[in-house]
Amino acid sequence: MDPDQSLSATAGTTLRVLPFGVMGVVAVADVTAGPGVGLLPLVSLGPAFAGLAGGWRRTAAVGVLALGLCLGLGLYDGLFDSRRGYTAMAAVVGVTVAGVAAAVMRRRREDELASVRSIAEVAQRVLLRPVPRLAGHVRAAVSYTSAVAEARIGGDLYEVVQVAGGVRVIIGDVQGKGLEAVETAATVLGAFREAAYNEPDLSAVGDRVECAVRRAVDMEGDGEKFVTALLAEITEDRGTVFVNYGHTPALVVRRDRETFFAHPPEHALPLGLTGDGERPTPYQVDFGPGDQLLLYTDGVTEARGPSGSFYPLRERTALLADRDPQEALDALRADVVSHAGGPLHDDAAMLLLRCR
């Protein structure tokens, strides 16, 4: 069990026990202090706390128990000779009714939230579907961490498509966060998935994606929105061809553990900012048996440690030595989170490709 789950379980147990503990403390204090202190109305704290975590039935049951305790203490203290005993019982009944109503409303909200989450999870799986573990001569693994709490997708995107003669890949980072970034990511992925099967070369695929992004930008009227993206085409005879739209370069890990970043020959603008006739220059990197390519977004390399240092990605490539690509990538992701000392402040996607 991870720390978050353990903390949640502890909090749940505390809330379940708290109503009985509070009523017990009030009972002991009332008997010890005597009727003159006026502690009896505090018995109503039991059903009040029960309404925070339990269902309406449990809240009502705690309320009945609190009412019985209030009656017993009132008789013990002799408070029913005056209005004080009846006032305390009225307080318990009122708090119990309020707690039951709150529990019913909370349950309805929880059901609605669960329904929305289930729909969101389906949408997330459609947008960022699992990559094939084996595509042609390439083994693939993916890791995605959203900066938005309890979200599985954000502004980062990826896809692996097996085509005739090889594999085509994209990884990208949408400027901004939130639903607008997710919509733009959906536009990019939709255009790539369509073009990857139909276009003769990677530059033509990039042109199709660029047109889709520019149309989306024009329709929204936001001329400053852009997407950094790295497209790759992996074939057995030509190695890997990259087309880089202002994205972080791929990290190449050779079979003999030599590592280097595959920088483009010249810088190119991101998708959505390129002008007519402007196109990134494709460049090629050898990719042979045992070699690895790590494609990633800047949420990985810009993860800051407590001292403010960025994550040293190239120095941690030894973590990719596991025979299972997904296990290797999970180890690297855990190391990134450990370096940051907690949740990441930006979306972080990683795509590991191995030549069999």
Secondary structure as UniProt FT lines:
FT   HELIX           3..33
FT   TURN            35..36
FT   HELIX           40..44
FT   HELIX           45..53
FT   HELIX           56..77
FT   HELIX           79..81
FT   HELIX           83..127
FT   STRAND          134..135
FT   TURN            136..137
FT   STRAND          138..145
FT   TURN            149..150
FT   STRAND          156..163
FT   TURN            164..165
FT   STRAND          166..174
FT   HELIX           178..198
FT   HELIX           202..220
FT   TURN            223..224
FT   STRAND          227..235
FT   TURN            236..238
FT   STRAND          239..246
FT   STRAND          250..253
FT   TURN            255..256
FT   STRAND          259..262
FT   TURN            272..273
FT   TURN            276..277
FT   STRAND          283..285
FT   TURN            289..290
FT   STRAND          292..296
FT   HELIX           298..301
FT   TURN            306..307
FT   HELIX           313..321
FT   HELIX           325..340
FT   STRAND          348..355
//
